[in-house]
Amino acid sequence: MRVITSASGPGARFRHDRVLFEVTEGTTTFACSVSKAAIQDASDGRPNLPDAVLAAFATLRRRIEVVAWAKIRARPDGAEGVVHVWSGDLDDDDPEPQPEQARGRRTG
C-alpha cells in the first residue's frame, strides 16, 4: 500500500484518493481524512498527482480543519472513528473552528 507524505503539515499523507491528517486538542488526537475530490473542488486548479494534492491540502488545511472540528463537535458522545471531510462540506465557509470547543475523545 502506497502512502505519500509531504511538507503539507504534521502527519498529512496521501493514500489512495484522500489525504489523511490529524487534529489535536491538548492530548486528544482525532484522525481525519479529506477526499481528493474535495481538495480538487476547493482548489484553484485540479491537482491530481499525489504531491500536487498534498500541496493543495497544505494551502487549504485551515479551511479543512474548520470543517473537521465542526464535525467533531457535532458527534454524539462516545462516537469514534475517522472524521471524513467531503467536497460538499467545504461549500459552507462558516469560520467557527475552535478546537477547545471539541469534545475530548480520542480516535484511532
N, C-alpha and C positions, 0 to 999 in steps of 0.2 A: 504494500500500500504506500503510495507516494504522498508525503507531506512536505510542503514547501514553507519555509519560514523566511521572513524578511525584516527589514528595519521599520516595519509598519506599526510597531508598538510592541510592548511587552507581551510575549506569548501569542501574538497573532500568527496564524498559519493557514495556508491554503490546502484544502483537502477536497478532492472531487469537485463539486460545484458550489462550494461555500468556503467562507473564512471562519475559522474557529478562533475565539478570543475569550478573555475572562474580564469580569469587572469585580472589583473588591471594595468592601466596606469594612474597615477595621481588619479583623482576622477572618472574615467570612468572604469566600470567593464563590462567584456564580459563573458557571460555564455558559457560554453563549455562542451562537452562530448567526451569520448573515449570509443569505444566498447570493451567489454570483449575479443573478438577475437583478436583485435589489441594488447591488453596487453599480451594475451597468445602468440601470434606470435612473439612479440618483447622480450619476457622473456626467460630466460634460461630454465624454466620449463613450465608447463601448469597449472598455478593457476586456480582453479575452484571455490572454496568456497569464499564467499564474503571477508572474512578477508585476504585471500591469494591474491585475486585480488587487494585489496587496498594496500597491502604491495608491490606487484609488481608495481602498479601505482606509489607509493612513490619513488621507485628506478628509474622508467622511466620518472618521472614527467618533468624533464628539457627537455628531448627529445620530449615529447608530447607537451609541451608548445611552443617549437620552431615551430612545425608544426601548432599549433593553431594560433600563431602570424603571420605566413606566410599566412594563410587563411584569417585572419582578414585584413591584408594589401592588399590582392588581391580582397577584396569585392568592389563592386561598391558603390559609395557614397550613404548614406541613407539606405543601407542594414542592416537589423536587424535579430535577431533570434539566436538560439544556433549554435555555431561553432562545427561541428562534425569532429572528428578525427577517421579515419578508418585504418584498417590493412595496406592497400596499401600506405597510407600516411606516414607510418613510415619506408617504404623501402628506402626512399631517406634521407640521413643524411646531408642535406645542413644546416650547422650551422650558420644561419643568423637570430637570434631570437630577435632583438632589439625592445622592446615594444615602445620605443619613436618614432619608425617609423610607428606605427599603427595609423590608423585614429581614431579620437576621437568620437566614437559613443557608446552609451550605449544600451545593450540588456537586456531584461527582466526587 
